[in-house]
Amino acid sequence: MKAERSYPKFIITAKGTRWVEQGHPWIYEGEVLREEGDCENGALADAVSEKGKYLGTGFVSRQSKIRLRLISRNANDRFDEAFWQRRIQYAWDYRKTVMAGDISCCRVIFGEADGFPGLTVDRFSDILVTQTLSMGMEKIKDILFPLLIKVLRADGQDIRGIYERNDVAIRELEGLAQNKGWYPLPGETPPGSTVTEICENGIYYRVDVENGQKTGFFLDQKYNRLAIAKLAKGKRVLDCFTHTGSFALNAAMGGAEHVTAVDISASAIEMAKANAQRNGLNDRMDFLVADVFDLLPELASKGKAPYDFIILDPPAFTKSRKTVGSAQRGYKEINLRALKLLPRGGYFATASCSHFMPSELFVKMLRSAALDAGVELRQIEARQQAPDHPILWNVPETDYLKFYLFQVV
């Protein structure tokens, strides 16, 4: 090590050392041989190999299986306010570059991919929405959140408040309580409403940051929606699992002859209808509250192909490795039924948002579904999440969204 260290040490196994040296920032409890020095939950500690080699510094989590989340591999780093401001600035500058200035609604911080383990920050116009899922980030949020406001406002961005969406069970694995509400910025009054409006791909959406799914709206499919719009002209489109209508609206904006938006949630469909009305697209759209698993075979039983473009963007069917098998069966069922419903020459978009369903397994499922449907798939594009959700090749967990566009031949 380059300097005398004041942090407690976690001595890591040879296997854990190899894992860290390959670039992954997580050290599991089973890879910790012993600790030297007292370290409270959420505090910083050094990871050191059995031979005494410095591996990095990270936040300790006493209740999680991930015992140490590294934030730096530089022994000369000082983890003060200036360090975190530089890191926030770096994340923001990255978004401005890769999103080509399209930053009024985007993910500002994507956890480990930006060096903030367990922290998500999304921007919806003038509101930032945070989700804090690690004890380390929770401990320093009173440093981070004012710095977020400082960095963005210094760049001319109008940010009026920060809303915390910590109403997720995974916080309990860190020993953190669930909660949601406005973060108290010193000397400031938060906005009077948790509903704001964003514009994505030229389409306006009302976003409820208090009650919407995740942080209020799914930003990761932004450019996949644009890819849909480019293919939709003149098509009869069925958008399954529409949520608040984002793919359906992009298809309609792209010139689709007609779009049917389907979701099992009545409240989501109501929001989709409102979004269609806001954008003047409701004359070419209809909306249906239905279970897609029931709807697709029902449509097929009528013996005709009412749609020539079907979009499947389901919620994650698996959130753990234990359920990958059943998830694969679920994905195959809906993909098979959609492919059977499409005419030759029809278009097909399909996605999976779970990192537990790796690309190779998803592709294997698609091949099997196409074979059973008696069709061939002509690939148009293979896409992933938008670049404001960057993928670190040494952190597979950041690579989660699979999105394919095909023509059925």
Secondary structure by P-SEA (a helix, b strand, c coil): ccccccbbbbbbcaaaaaaaaaccccccccccccccccccccbbbbbbcccccccbbbbbbccccccbbbccccccccccaaaaaaaaaaaaaaaaaaacccccccccccccccccccbbbbbcccbbbbbbccaaaaacccccaaaaaaaaaaacccccbbbbccccccccccccccccccccccccccccccccccccccbbbbbcccccccccccccaaaaaaaaaaaccccccccccccccaaaaaaaaacccbbbbbbccaaaaaaaaaaaaaaccccccccccccaaaaaaaaaaaccccccbbbbbcccccccccaaaaaaaaaaaaaaaaaaaccccbbbbbbbccccccaaaaaaaaaaaaaaacccccccccccccccccccccccccccbbbbbbbcc
